[in-house]
Amino acid sequence: MKIVLKGVSRKELADSVLITGFRGFGMVGYMTSKYLALALKARKVGYVLTEFLPPFIVVEEDGIGYPFEIYYSDKARVTVLVNRALPEREFMDEYTFGIARWVSRVGFKYVTLVGGLSREFKSPNDTFGYRWAHNSRYNGPLLDAPQLEVGLGVMGPLALLYVYLDYVRAPAAMILPYSFVEGVDYDATLVGIKVISHNMLRLEVSPTELETMARLQRAEAERIIQMVEREAEKEDQESKGMFM
């Protein structure tokens, strides 16, 4: 595996904060890292070449995107690894271990991993909208939300990268907004962006488009819930009528 940097040196990236995630529950890891790169006006500074490179490119807001691409914001001192593709299971270990070794060589201030946590684990009284975890070397801001509860876990490349980062002695934290399992969860992505930008980086970002999508998604979810509740109430009334 090879990290190709263009217009920036490894020394310049040192002591910046690295943010990354993958296409997991609600696409939260990918969407959060992508929108943060856009909101911070980060520039493309490189990409990852692997022997198992997914055979595709895609046109996005900032041009043609490669499967694994690196962005950097000089002003915010933030590096973002956008994983547009998900490494195949047989190559996940190689990819995540390669990224961890690169992190160790660069010397990032700390790494923030982001992914989705199923909404079925969310308490009705929860006001934070996420859980988090960190390794013993994490040296970033401590967050107000509770850490990931006993019995809950993380799967896939995010879990592997967390393990390998700990192995190479890199400080790392993992942010897990509650998310839908299927589809794209804009609301969970918005939570991830706000926690990382406001609470960790102390930066103000305005992902207006994402806020609009999240608002529409919440409205649609509320409409479906109300429809289901009305149908359930109607069936309950009809069953009582038949009984009488």
N, C-alpha and C positions, 0 to 999 in steps of 0.2 A: 504494500500500500504506500502511496506517495501523496504528500500534501504539497500542492503547487500554489505558491504565493506570487502575486503580481502587484507591484506598486507599493508594497509594504514588506518590511523585514520581520523575521521572527522576534527580533529584539524590540521592535515597536509594539508588538502585540503583548509583550511581557507585562505583567501586572494589570492587565485589563480583565474585565469580568467576561467569562465565556458563558453563553446561553445556548442551549440546544434541546431538542425533543424529537419525537418520532410520531408516525401516523398510528396512534393507538386509539383508545376510547375517545369518541367525539372529535378526533383529529386534533386534539388540544395541543399536543407537543409540537406538531408541525405548524399549525396555525399561529400559535403564540410566538414562536421564533420568527416565522415569516413576517407577521404584522409588526413585531418589535423592530425588526431590521428596517422595514419601511417607515415606521413612525419616527425612528431615530435618524432617518435619512442616511443610513449606513451605506457605504460603497462596497461593491464587490471587490474582494482582494485575493480571491483564490478559490480552489476547488479540490476535491479529493479524487484521486485516481486509484482504482482497485482492479484486481484481476477479475472481479465479478461485477463490474460496473453495469448497472441496468441500462439496456439499450434504448434510451429515450432522452429527449430534451423538450422543454415546454416554453412557450412564450408567455411571459407574465408582465406585470405593470412596469418592471424595470428592465425589460428585455428578455433575451433567451436564458432560461435557467437550466443548469446542469443538475444531475441527480443529487450530488452532495456539494454544497457551495458555501463559501465563507464570506461573511460581511464584516466590516469594521467601521465603527464611528469614532473618529479622533476626539471629537468634542465630549462624548459621553464616556469614552474609554471602555467601550463594550465591543466584544467580538461575538458574532452570532454564526453558528453552524446550522444552516438550513438543510434538513434531510428531506428532500422532496420525494425520495424513494425509500422504501423499507428494505433493508438487506434481507436476502433470503435466509431462512433459518440456518442452513448449513454454513453460511458465511458470517452470521451475526457475531460470533466470538472473535473472528479475525478482525472485523471492522471495528467493533467497540474497543477491543484491546489496542488496536492501532491508534484510535483516537485518544485513548487514555495515555499511551506512550507519548504522543505528540503534545498533549496537555502538560505532561511532566517536563518535556524538553523546553517548551515555551515559557513556563512559569507564570501561568495565569493567577490573578489574585484569588479567585475561587471560581468554581463552576456551578451554574444553576441549571439543573435538569427540570423539565416540565412535561407533565403528562396528565391524562385524565383518570379520575377515580369514580367508579360507578355511583350514580345518584342513589342507588338503593341503600347505601351505607350512610346517607346524610340524615341527621337527626332533624325532626320538624322544627326544633328550637334553635338550630344552628344559624348563626349570623355571620359567619366568616366566609362560607362558600368553598373552603378548601382545607386540606391538611398538608403537612409537610414533614420532612425528615432531613437529617444532616449527619455527616460522618464526624468523627472525633477531631478532625483537622479543620473543620469549617471555621472560617474567621470573618464571615460576613454578618450583617445585621440579624438579630434574633427577631422572629415574627410573633405576633400576638396569638395567632390561631394555634389550636392544639396540634401536637405532632401525631403522625399516623398511629392509630390505635392498635393495640395488641390483637393479633389474629388477621389483620388486613395485610395485603401484599401487593407487589408490583411484578408484572411479567414482561417478557420480551426484551428488546434491545436496551430499553431504559434501565431495567434491572441489571443487565450485564454491564452496562457502562458505569453504573453506580459502584458495582463490585470492583471493577478494574481501576476506577479512579481511586478507590480506597487502597487498592494494592500498590499503586504507584505513589501513594502518599499525597494525593492532590486534594485540597479542601473542596468539598462539594455539598450542595443542598439539593433537595428534590421538592418541587412545588406540584401539588396534585389537586387541581380544582375538581369539584364534583361535576360529573358530566354524563350525558347520554352515552350509551354504549355504541349505538349505531349512528351513522350520519355525521354531520358537522355540528358541533355544539358551539354556537357563537357566544352564548352567555358565559360558558365555562372558559372560553378563550379570552374573553374580556376580563374575567376574574384573574386569570393568569397574568395578563399584561399589566393590570393595575397593581397586583401584588409585587411583581418584579420591578416595574418602573417606579412606583411610588414608595413602596416599603423597603425595597432592597437597594435600588440605585439612587433613590431620592431625586427622581427626574419627573417632569411633567410631560406626558405624551397625550395626544388627542386622536385616537383612532376612530374618527367620526363615522366612517363607513361601517366599521365593525359594531359600533354602538347602535347604529340604525338596524343592522341585521339582527343583533341580539334582542332589541326591543320588539321587532316583528316576530321573532321566534318565540319570545315569551308570550306575546299576545295570542299567537296561534296555539301554543301549548295550553294556555288558559281556556281558550275557546273549546278545545277538544275535551279538556277535563270537565268543563261545564256541560257539554253535550252528553258525555258519558254519565255524569251525575243525574241529568234530567231523564235519560233513558232508564237508568236504574230506579229512579223514583217512580217513573211511570209504570215500570214492570211490577214494582212493589205494590202500588195502588191497585193494579189490575188483579194481582194475585189475591189481595185482600178482598176485593170485590167478588171474586169467584168463590172464595171460602165462605163468605157471608151468604 
